[in-house]
């Protein structure tokens, strides 16, 4: 069973994401900010970390930078709804530049979340066409 850590300061978001992921067969841990999340991750390595960008104490960009330094191969999905006056696109672009493997705008639906998670955890296999071109 693949495991996922959800780092978001909004309890409702964490609960919703947890329910979707557990219903789909994933094991899920939760943290309310980056500091708590990194502590949990150090004791419980996971296959994927989903991290919100705007949180108190240690926000998502700082969390991504720290994770990338210590765990360069860790899969990270950044999520954000932006901040008043600024949509999420700018901030999610920065998250990608700093090491997030994927991004997702809030609000998102169940299908969008699962599609991103599945893409990050189970990248599509090479098709025979691609393999033939490599030979």
C-alpha positions in Angstrom: 0.0 0.0 0.0 1.4 3.4 -1.0 1.6 6.0 1.7 0.9 9.8 1.5 1.6 12.7 3.9 -0.9 15.6 3.6 0.5 18.9 5.0 -2.2 21.6 5.1 -3.2 24.0 7.9 -6.9 23.6 7.0 -8.3 20.6 8.9 -11.3 20.4 6.5 -8.9 20.1 3.5 -6.8 17.5 5.3 -9.9 15.4 6.2 -11.3 15.6 2.7 -8.0 14.7 1.0 -7.5 11.9 3.6 -11.0 10.4 2.9 -10.5 10.5 -0.9 -7.1 8.9 -0.7 -8.0 6.2 1.9 -11.1 5.3 -0.1 -8.8 4.8 -3.0 -6.5 2.5 -1.1 -3.7 4.8 0.1 -2.4 5.0 3.7 -2.5 8.7 4.8 -0.7 10.7 7.5 -1.6 14.4 8.2 0.3 17.5 9.5 -0.9 21.0 10.1 2.2 22.8 8.9 5.6 22.2 7.3 7.5 21.8 10.6 5.2 19.1 11.9 5.1 17.5 8.5 8.9 17.2 8.1 9.0 15.7 11.6 6.4 13.2 10.8 8.1 12.4 7.5 11.5 11.8 9.1 9.9 9.1 11.4 7.5 7.7 8.8 8.9 8.0 5.2 6.1 8.1 2.6 5.8 7.7 -1.1 4.3 11.1 -1.7 4.0 14.4 0.2 1.1 16.7 -0.6 1.9 20.2 0.7 -0.2 23.4 0.8 1.9 26.5 0.0 0.3 29.0 2.6 0.5 27.8 6.2 1.6 29.3 9.5 5.0 28.4 11.1 6.6 26.8 8.1 4.9 27.4 4.8 5.0 25.1 1.7 7.8 26.7 -0.2 10.1 26.4 2.8 9.0 22.9 3.3 9.6 21.9 -0.4 13.1 23.5 -0.2 14.0 21.6 3.0 12.7 18.3 1.6 14.5 18.7 -1.7 17.8 19.3 0.2 17.5 16.3 2.4 15.4 14.0 0.3 16.0 14.8 -3.4 14.1 11.8 -4.7 11.0 12.4 -2.6 7.8 12.9 -4.7 6.1 16.2 -3.8 2.7 17.6 -4.9 2.1 21.3 -4.2 -1.4 22.6 -3.7 -2.7 26.1 -3.4 -5.7 28.3 -3.7 -3.5 31.4 -3.9 -4.0 34.4 -1.6 -6.4 37.4 -1.9 -5.5 39.3 -5.0 -3.2 36.6 -6.4 -4.4 33.3 -7.9 -2.5 30.0 -7.3 -0.7 29.8 -10.7 2.2 32.1 -9.9 2.9 30.4 -6.6 2.5 26.9 -8.0 5.0 27.8 -10.7 7.5 28.9 -8.1 6.9 25.6 -6.2 7.7 23.7 -9.4 10.9 25.7 -9.9 11.9 24.8 -6.4 11.3 21.1 -6.6 7.6 20.2 -6.6 7.0 17.3 -8.9 3.4 18.3 -9.6 0.9 21.0 -8.7 -2.8 21.3 -8.2 -5.0 24.4 -7.8 -7.5 24.6 -5.0 -10.3 23.9 -5.1 -9.9 20.6 -6.8 -12.2 17.6 -7.2 -11.7 14.0 -6.4 -10.9 13.0 -10.0 -8.3 15.8 -10.3 -6.6 14.8 -7.0 -6.5 11.1 -7.8 -5.2 11.7 -11.3 -2.3 13.8 -10.0 -1.5 11.3 -7.3 -1.6 8.3 -9.6 0.6 10.1 -12.2 3.2 10.9 -9.5 3.2 7.5 -7.9 2.7 5.3 -10.9 4.1 7.0 -14.0 2.8 5.6 -17.3 4.8 2.6 -18.5 6.8 3.0 -21.8 4.6 1.9 -24.6 5.9 -0.5 -27.2 6.1 2.4 -29.7 8.5 4.3 -27.4 10.5 1.2 -26.7 10.8 0.4 -30.4 12.1 3.9 -31.1 14.8 3.5 -28.4 16.2 0.3 -30.0 
